[in-house]
Amino acid sequence: MDRHRLYLEDLKNAWKRLQEAVSKTQKNIESEDYPYFRDSAIQRFEFTFEILWKTIKAYLEREGLYPKSPRSSFREFFSLGYLTEADMALLFRMIEDRNATAHTYRERVAEEIFSRLKQYLEITAKIIHILEEMP
């Protein structure tokens, strides 16, 4: 199996695990264990984000493009016509939130990041679909 397809399979698995973590967290929102579930979902987000941009990077490399960062990977993918400006704004917010995960000990930061995870699941699902359609 090609490297980009292996990354895609990893991305799909990470996305599924993030989806499960978000769902379990929402079911436990009134529980005393809620912070544990929320923080676990945020950690799943970190993993999913890392494999997302590396999967896009692997696909771009097939096209002779060699981005070095998440931001440049998303920009190149956008320039090829796969993403909208709204998608890009969300992906750039995703980068900011990924960088802020080091500060999730601050309740406000953790809550803000968690509140956006559903949007991140949606954009990741869109990108998975796009990549699955590519030869």
N, C-alpha and C positions, 0 to 999 in steps of 0.2 A: 504494500500500500504506500502511496506517495506521502511525503512528509506533511503536505497541506491537508490531506484527508485524515491523517492521524490527529493533527491538531483539531480539525473539525469534530472528530469523534470525542476528543477530550473536552472541547467546548460544549458540546451537547450534554455530556455527562455533568459538567460543572453547572451549566444552566439549570438542569433538572434538580441538582442538589440545592442550588440557591432557591429555586422555586419552592422546594419542600421546606427549607429553613424559614422562608418568609411566611408560608402558610402556617407552620407550627408556631411561629412567634405570634401571629395574629390571633391564633386560638388561645394563646396564653397571656394575652395582654393584661388581664386582671390578676394574673398569678404573681406570687412573690418571686417566681423564677423568671419573670418576663425579662429582666436585664440580661440574664444568661442566654435566653433564646435570641434576644435582639443582637447581642454581641456575637453570637454564633452565626447569625444571618449576615452580619457585616463582614465577618471573616470569610464566609462563603463568597460574598461579593468581591472581596479582594482577589480570591483565587480565580473567580470567573472573569474579572476584569483583565487579569494578567494573561489568561489563555485567549481571551477575545482579541486583544490587540496583537498577540503573537500569531494567532490564526490568520488575521487579516494580513499581517506582514508576510507570512508564508505564501499566501495567494498572490500578493503583489510581487514577490520575488519571482514567481513564475512568469510574470509580465515584464521582467527586467527592471523592476523598481525596487529600491533597497532602502526603505525608511528605517530610521534608527530609534524612533520613539513612538509611544502611543499617539501623540498629537500628529506627527508626520504620517503615521500609518492611516489614521482616520482622514487626514487631508487628502492623501493620495487616493484613497477609496472613494472619497467624495468627488475628486477631480475626474474619476472614471465614470461618474454618473450614477453610482449605486446608492447614494445618500442624498437627502434633502438638506437644506439649510437648517431646518428644525431638528433633523437628526443630528447634525453637527453640533448645534448648541447643546443638545442633551449629552452627546458624547464628551464634549469639553467639560460639562458639569460633572460627568462621570469621572473624568481625570481629576478634577478638583477634589471630589469626594474620596477617590482612591488615595490621594495624597493626604487627605485629612484623617484617614483611618488611624493614623498614629496618635490621634488626639481623642479617641473614642472614650477615654476615661472621663471626658467632660460629657455629662449627660445630655446637654443641649446639642453638642456635635453628633453624638450617637443617634439621638432622636431625629435630627435633620437628615442624616444619611439614611437611616432606616425608612423614613417617610418617602424617600425617592426610589427605593429598591424596586417597586412594581414597575415604574417607568423604565428602569434599567433592564428588567426582565423583558419588557416589550421590545426595546430597541435591540437587545441581544437576540431575541427570537427572530426579528426582522432580518438581522445580519446572517443568522444561521440559515434562514430560508434562501437568501440571496446566494450564499456560498454553496448551498446544496444544489442550486440550479446551474452553477458554473461547471463547465466540462473538466 
